[in-house]
Amino acid sequence: MPISQDALLDSLKKALGMSKQTRFDQAVELIVTLRDFDVKSPEGRLREVVFLPHKPPKEPNVCVVAAGDTLLEAKKLNVTTISRDDLNSLRGNKKAVKNVGRTCDWVLVQADLMGLVGSTLGPALGPRGKVPVAIPPRANLSELVDNYKRATWVRIRGQPQIMTRVGTASMKPEELADNINAVFNVIESRIGLAKVGKVYLKTTMGAPVEVPLR
């Protein structure tokens, strides 16, 4: 880690303290700028899901697209479910498709429905950077859904920087620090900490706070 734990906690408390008061639980974002970095290099294709140690109080909306027994199992998990018939009925209904793309943060898909999901929901998911996730054969669906309720993207999208949500303002600074460390572990393993330029933290309604590096 290029950041000491004390500096990280101090910056988190500063970012949370500077945030405007709102009626909603604001997101906390980590912004990492990269130096001497070519976004067209293999490392520039970084696109990895990180399962955070601490689940945010406001969970992302996990949607499950499935049929048969998997669909029945999904309906018991308090998630949004989309059946094969639902997909077919969405064809040509741009408004309804856009609504799925807007409301579903993660879309877990039974493997044999991936093609249908791509052709039906792809136009709404793609522009939002949401990638359907295939449900592995014999996966524990409950465990998989729980993992994605604590998931965040670590990716580079055309600019030499990484922006990702690491939690919400209501979480303890120590929990947010653990989540940030999980993200940095991925950055270190995939592109190296030598490429890290500056690091910032911000809440939805707050100004960025630079985190001092070692």
N, C-alpha and C positions, 0 to 999 in steps of 0.2 A: 504494500500500500504506500502510495506517495504522500499520504495524509496521516498525521498522527491522530490517535483516537481523541485526544483532548481538543485538538484544533477542529476536528470534524464535529464534535458535540457542541463546541462553542459557536461554530458557524450555523449549525442547525438551530440552536436556541435564538441566535440573532435573526435568522430568516423567519422563524415562527413569530418572533416578537415584533418584527417590522410589518407583518402581514395585516391588511385591513380586516376589520371584523365583518363577518358575513354570517348568514343564516345556514350556510351549508359547510360541510367538512371539506375544506380546500385540499386539492392534491399538492403533494410535495414532489418537485421535479429535480432531477440531477442533470446538469448540463456539463458535458466534458468536451472541450475543444481539443483538436488534434494538431500537432505541428509536424512539419516535414512529412506530410501524409498525402499520398496520391489516392483519391477516392476511386480511381479506375484500376487500382491494383487489386490482386486477389483479396488482400485484407479489407479493401473497400467494400467488399460484398458481405461484410459482417451482418448477419441477420440471425440472431439467436434468442430463444425464449429462456428467460431466467425465472426460476421458481423461488420467490423471495422467502426468507425464513419466517417473516411475520406477515400474516394476511391483513390487508387494509380493512378497517371497519366497513367501508363502503365497497362491497365486493363487485368485481366486474360481472357483467351479465354473460354467463356461459350458455350458449345455445347448442343443443344436440340434434343433429339430423340423422335419423335412423328409421329402421323398420323392424317389424317382428319383435322378438324378445328384447332386443336392445332398446327399442322404442319404449316398450313397457317398463323396462328397468329405469330408463331416463325419466319417465313420468313420475317416478317415486322420489326423485332427487331434488325437487323444487327448482327446476331449471326450465327454460323455454325449450319446447320440443317442436321439431318440424318433421313431418312424415313425408314419405314419397308422394302421397296424394297432395299434400300441402305444396310441395315443390312444383308439381305439375300444374296446380291451380295458380301458382305465382307467374307462370310463363306469360309474358306480354303485359303484365300488370306492373308497370314501372314504379308507380307510387308505392305499392306494397313491397316490392323488392328493395327500394331505397330505404323503406322503414326497417326492414330486416338488417340491412347494412349499417344503419344508424344505431339501432338498439342492441345488436349483438356484438359484444366486445371480443368474444372468442367463439368460433364455430367448430365444434367437434363433429366429425362426419364418419358414419359407417363406411368402410372402405369401398363397397360396391356402389355407393351413391356419390362418390367424389366427382365423377364425370358430370352427372346431372346437376350437382351443386355448382360446379364450375361454369356450366352454360347458363344456369338460371340466376345464381347469386353473384357470379364473378363480376359483372358490370358495377355492382354496388359495393362489393367488398374490396376489389382491387384499388380503386382510387383512395380508399380510406386506409390502405396498408394492412388490411386484415386478410390473413391467409388461412383458408380452411385447414384444419388439422385432422388427419386420418386417425380414427380410433384403431389401435393395434388389435390384432386377433386375440381373443381370450383376455382382453384387458379388464382390469377391475374398474368399471365405469365410475363408481362412486369415488374411488381414489383419484382417477384421472380428472374428474370434474373438480374435486377439491384442490388439486394441484393448479389447475388453470384459474381458480379463484384467487390465487396468490401470484399469478404470473405477470411478467412485464417483458416488453421487447427491449433488446439491446441491439441496435442496428444503426447503420450509416445510410442516410438517404440523400445522396447527391452533394452534401456539404461535409467538410472535415470536422464533424462533431457528432456527438451522441447525446440524445435527449431521451430521458426515460422517467416514468413515474416510479417513485420508490415507496410511496405510502400516502398518508393523509396527515393533516395538521393535528388531528386529535391523538395521534400515536405518540408514544414516548420517544424522546430523542434517541435513547439507547436502541429502541427497536428500529427506528429509521437508519441509524448508523449500521446496524447489522445488515439491513437490506442494501445499503450503499456498498458495503464491503462485498456482498454477494455479486453485485454488478461489476465491481472492480476486479474481482477474481476472473470474470469472463473477459474483460478488457485485457488483463495481463496475459491470459492464456492465448488469446486470439491475435492481438496486435502489439502487445508489449507496453509496459508502462513508460518506456522512453519516448513514446509517441504522444503522451499526454501533455497538453499545453497548459490550459487553465481549467479550473473546476468551479462551477457555480451551483448554488442551491436557490430555489425559489418556490414560493407557494403560488397558487392560481392568481391571487390578487396582490401579490407582493413583488417587490423589486428583487432582482438577482443579488445574491450575496456571494462574493468570491471566497473560496476556501483556500487558505494558505497551504502551499505544498512544501514538503521537506526540502 
